[in-house]
Amino acid sequence: MLAHPKLTLRILADDQVVDMIEQRVDISLRVNLQLADTSLIAHPLTAWPMVLCAAPRYLSQYGVPETPQELVQHRWITGSNHGFHLDLHHQSGETFKLRLAAGQIVSGSMNVMRAFTRIGLGISGQPLYEISDELRRGELITLLPEWRPAPFRLHALTLERVLPEKTRQALHYLRDYFRRHAEKPLAIGADGVFN
């Protein structure tokens, strides 16, 4: 907005998929997208590392899982009404697949899932960059830090290959933002402590 003061923004902050034509949307940001609509053009932006986490309150009540197998015994906060598969990737390259029951708390909003996780009602998978402050403050603790779920892949979707200048500039700024964001060193030690 500072670089282009005449630009106007209308932001639809919703976790639901919107009809870009009906809503007159120039760019839609989607995570882990599966393109059923071949008329949309996907522009990769970044991959967010994911971590499993819980609040100290939950861990003191239900215990800290020491192995991936122990995760099936825990309460989950998820985006799925049904059971789900969790693929964990070890830093050594090993993969472990889990089949988990439906979450005890289910929401289509990552913010809602994070809020319930923070108050100690279960375990959830969260984007590492989005919970860095909660990790630093000790409000959330990473679980099995040597194991990671698959990253969330973020795409910008457009309706056209040849873009209007405003859309082209917005994509440029989005790519630059996520490139700079990805360069920030965020790490979790083997002890689960955020560095």
N, C-alpha and C positions, 0 to 999 in steps of 0.2 A: 504494500500500500504506500510505503514511503517512496519507493522508486516510481510508482505509477499512481499519482494522487487522484486521477480521474477514474480509476478503476473502482467498480462497485462489486461487493461480494455478497452472495446469498449462500449461507452455509446450512446444509441439512445435516445435522449431527444425529444420525440414526444408525443403529446396527442392522436395520432391515434393508434388504436390497430394494432400491427404488428404480422405477421406470425412467430412464434418462431422457427419453423423448417427451413423455408426459410431463415430467417435472422440469423440463428445460435445463438439464444439468450438462455443463460443459465437461466436467471431470468428476469421476466417481472413484473413491479410494476403496479397494476391496482387499481382503485378506484371504490367503489360501484359495484363490479363486478357481472355480471350475467353470469354463466358458461354455454354457449351453447356447448362448446367443452369439452366433458367429459374426454378427454385424458389429460387435464391439471390438475395439482395438485395445490390447493390453500393453501397457508400458511398465516394465518391472522397475520398482523403486528401491526396494531393500528387502533383506531377510532379517527379521527380529529374532534373536536368540530367545528361547523359551526356557523357563525353569519351573520345577515343582516347588510349591511353597505352602507354608502354613504359619499360623500365629503361635507364639510361645504358649498362649493359653490352651490351644488345641493340643499341642505336643505334650504339655504337662499332664493333660487329662487322658490322652489316648496313646502316648508314646511316640518315639521317633522311629520311623521305619529305617532299618539298617540295610535292607536289600530290596530290589525291585519286587520280589515275590510278596513281601509284606504289605505292599501298597493295596492289594486286594482286600485287606482287612479293615481299611480305613474309610472314613466318610469323605465323599467327594462333592465338590461344587463344580458343575459342568454346564456346558451349553447343549447337552443332549438329554432328551426325554427317555432315551433308550440306553441300553448298555453301549459301551464304546470300546474301541481298541486304543491302546496307548503303546506307541512304539518308542522305546527309550534307546538312545545311542550313547554308548560309553566312549570316553575320550580315547580309549585304545582302539576303537573301531568296531567293537562288538555291539550287536543289536539284541534287545530283549523285547518281546511282544507280550503285552498283557491284555486280557479281556476283563473289563471292569463293569460292574452293574451300573445302572442308571444313577446319576448323581442324586444325593439326598436333597440338594438345592439345585435347581436348573434355571438358567437365565440366558437369554440371547445377548445380554450386555456384559462385556468384559468388566466394566466399572462396577456393576452390581455383583458379579462374581468376586471381584477383588474386595469389595466392602464386606461381604459375608466371610471371606477368608480372613480378613484383618480382625474381625471380632471373634474369631476362634471357632467357627462352625464347620470347618473341614479343610481339605487340601484342594488346591486348584493349580492349573498350569497358567503361568502369567508371563507376558513379555518382559524380559530382564530390564530393558531400558525404562519401562513404565513403572517399575516398582523399586527403582534404585534408591529413592529417598526412604521408602518403608524398610528396605533392607539395612540401610545405614543407621536408621533410628532403632532397629531391632523389633519393629512392629511385625515384620514377616521374616521367616527363616527359610533358607533354601534347603530342600531335602535331596538327599543323594546327589550332591553337587557334581560328582563325576559322571552322572547320567543326565542326559538332556532329551526332552521331547524334540520332535522335528521343529525347525524354526517356522514362524509365521512369515509367509511371503506376501509382501505388500505390492499391489499393482495400482496404477492409475489407469482408468478406463476412459476412452473417448469414443465418440461415434464416427469420427472421420480420420482417415490417414493424413490428409492435407488439412492442417489445423489453422484456425484463425490465430492471428498474432497474440491475442490475449491468452488463449489456451496454450500456445507454444511457450510463452513467457512463464506462465504458471507452472507448466511441466518442468521447465528449466529450474525454477526456484525450488520446486519439490525435490527434484533429483539432487540439487546442490545441498539442500537441508539434510536429506537422509544420508548423503555421502559424508557430510561433516559429522552427523550424529553417529554414524557407524565407526568413525575414527576415534571416538571417545573411548578410552580404556575402561572397560567395566569387567571385572573379574570376580570370581568367587573361589576362594581357596578350598582345598580338599576338606577343611573342617567346617565348610558351610558359611564361613564369615565373608561378608562382602568387602572387597578391597577397593 
